[in-house]
Amino acid sequence: MLVGQRTGERGPDEDEEGNWAKVKEAPGDGQPYYDVDFLGGYGEFVDHPEDARPEYFIDFKPYNRKGVFYVNLRGDSMAPEFNGGDLLALRPVEGWWDYLLLGKVYAIVTKQGQRTIKRLRKGPSPEAYQLEPINPAYDKQDIPKDQIAAVFEVLGGIRHYE
């Protein structure tokens, strides 16, 4: 099964057909994919990725690092950089409460069980962040820091083609 493909000049990790990310049935060279949705908007957090069983493993060398896993993106608030249906590579941010880089895209899980993907900006006070969508059709949202349960760095996305 092909996960991602692009056109144009072949890169060092691509085969002759332009395939650059492959699905593996067993752990090994790839990282786990969990059938868990993070939303471009806010959505209910049903499963915890760390407690879920991987559906399969994605072998994409730039993201084959310890702790990285893949999830689904739903919604279009982060378009055109990330689109609904993309598989996002996430890395847990340990000690996020001490320091996060403003301007980066993060996956955030709230204590109420919601999860979202947004660009992180300075909040209205030192106790809050502002979550900024890339799509200008959506509004920015403030989130108190004490309402955040977990933060994951968004390393990149893979477009899903079948």
C-alpha positions as CSV (number, residue, x, y, z in Angstrom):
1,M,0.0,0.0,0.0
2,L,1.3,3.4,-1.0
3,V,1.0,6.2,1.6
4,G,2.6,9.1,-0.2
5,Q,3.8,10.0,-3.6
6,R,5.0,13.2,-5.3
7,T,5.9,14.1,-8.8
8,G,9.0,15.9,-10.1
9,E,12.7,15.1,-9.7
10,R,13.4,12.0,-7.7
11,G,14.9,12.5,-4.2
12,P,17.3,10.2,-2.4
13,D,14.5,8.4,-0.5
14,E,12.3,7.8,-3.5
15,D,12.1,4.8,-5.7
16,E,11.8,4.9,-9.5
17,E,8.0,5.5,-9.4
18,G,8.4,8.5,-7.0
19,N,7.1,6.6,-3.9
20,W,8.7,8.1,-0.8
21,A,6.7,6.7,2.2
22,K,5.7,3.1,2.6
23,V,3.4,1.2,4.9
24,K,4.8,-1.6,7.0
25,E,2.7,-4.3,8.8
26,A,5.2,-4.8,11.6
27,P,7.6,-2.5,13.5
28,G,11.1,-2.1,12.2
29,D,12.1,0.7,10.0
30,G,8.9,2.7,10.3
31,Q,7.1,4.7,13.0
32,P,3.6,3.8,14.3
33,Y,0.4,5.2,12.7
34,Y,-2.6,5.4,15.1
35,D,-6.1,5.9,13.7
36,V,-6.6,8.9,15.9
37,D,-7.9,12.2,14.6
38,F,-6.5,15.6,15.5
39,L,-8.7,18.4,14.1
40,G,-7.9,21.6,12.3
41,G,-10.6,22.9,14.6
42,Y,-11.5,21.6,18.0
43,G,-12.8,18.1,18.4
44,E,-13.5,15.5,21.0
45,F,-10.4,13.5,22.1
46,V,-11.6,9.9,22.1
47,D,-8.4,7.9,22.2
48,H,-4.9,8.6,23.7
49,P,-2.3,7.8,21.0
50,E,0.1,6.3,23.6
51,D,-2.6,3.8,24.8
52,A,-3.8,2.8,21.3
53,R,-2.6,-0.1,19.2
54,P,-0.9,1.0,16.0
55,E,-2.8,0.2,12.8
56,Y,0.5,0.0,10.9
57,F,3.9,1.5,10.6
58,I,5.1,4.2,8.2
59,D,8.6,4.1,6.8
60,F,9.6,7.6,5.9
61,K,13.3,8.2,6.8
62,P,13.1,11.8,7.8
63,Y,10.7,10.9,10.6
64,N,12.0,7.5,11.6
65,R,13.1,8.8,15.0
66,K,12.3,7.7,18.6
67,G,9.0,8.9,19.9
68,V,7.5,10.0,16.5
69,F,4.1,8.7,15.5
70,Y,1.5,9.5,12.9
71,V,-2.2,10.6,13.3
72,N,-4.9,11.9,11.0
73,L,-5.8,15.5,10.4
74,R,-9.4,16.4,9.9
75,G,-10.7,19.8,8.9
76,D,-9.3,22.7,6.8
77,S,-8.3,25.4,9.3
78,M,-4.6,24.7,8.7
79,A,-4.9,24.7,4.9
80,P,-3.1,25.1,2.6
81,E,0.0,24.0,4.7
82,F,-1.8,20.9,6.2
83,N,-5.1,19.6,4.7
84,G,-7.8,17.3,6.0
85,G,-6.8,13.7,5.3
86,D,-3.1,14.3,5.7
87,L,-1.2,12.0,8.0
88,L,0.8,14.1,10.5
89,A,4.1,13.1,12.1
90,L,4.1,14.1,15.8
91,R,6.7,14.1,18.4
92,P,5.8,14.6,22.1
93,V,7.2,17.7,23.7
94,E,8.6,16.9,27.1
95,G,8.5,19.8,29.6
96,W,6.4,21.9,27.3
97,W,5.2,24.0,30.2
98,D,8.7,25.4,30.6
99,Y,9.3,26.5,27.0
100,L,7.6,26.4,23.6
101,L,8.7,28.2,20.4
102,L,6.2,30.7,19.3
103,G,5.3,30.6,15.6
104,K,5.6,26.8,15.3
105,V,2.7,24.4,14.6
106,Y,1.8,22.1,17.5
107,A,-0.8,19.5,18.2
108,I,-2.4,20.3,21.6
109,V,-4.6,18.1,23.8
110,T,-6.7,19.9,26.4
111,K,-7.6,18.6,29.9
112,Q,-11.2,18.4,28.6
113,G,-10.2,15.9,26.0
114,Q,-10.2,18.1,22.9
115,R,-7.3,18.1,20.4
116,T,-6.3,20.6,17.8
117,I,-3.5,21.5,15.5
118,K,-2.6,25.2,15.4
119,R,0.3,27.7,15.1
120,L,1.3,28.9,18.6
121,R,1.4,32.6,19.3
122,K,1.8,34.8,22.3
123,G,-1.4,35.0,24.4
124,P,-3.2,37.9,25.9
125,S,-1.4,37.2,29.2
126,P,1.6,35.2,30.4
127,E,-0.9,32.5,31.5
128,A,-2.3,31.8,28.0
129,Y,-1.3,31.1,24.4
130,Q,-3.1,32.1,21.3
131,L,-3.8,29.4,18.8
132,E,-3.7,30.6,15.2
133,P,-5.2,28.8,12.2
134,I,-3.3,29.1,8.9
135,N,-6.6,29.4,6.9
136,P,-7.8,33.0,7.3
137,A,-11.4,31.9,7.2
138,Y,-11.0,30.8,10.9
139,D,-10.6,32.8,14.0
140,K,-7.7,32.8,16.5
141,Q,-8.4,31.2,19.9
142,D,-6.9,31.8,23.3
143,I,-6.2,28.9,25.5
144,P,-5.1,29.1,29.2
145,K,-1.9,27.2,29.8
146,D,-3.4,25.4,32.7
147,Q,-6.0,23.8,30.4
148,I,-3.3,22.0,28.3
149,A,-2.7,18.3,29.0
150,A,-0.2,17.5,26.3
151,V,1.7,19.1,23.4
152,F,3.2,17.5,20.3
153,E,5.5,19.1,17.8
154,V,4.1,18.7,14.2
155,L,7.1,17.6,12.2
156,G,5.3,17.4,8.9
157,G,2.6,15.9,6.9
158,I,2.1,13.2,4.3
159,R,-0.7,13.5,1.7
160,H,-2.6,10.3,1.4
161,Y,-3.0,9.0,-2.2
162,E,-4.6,5.7,-3.2
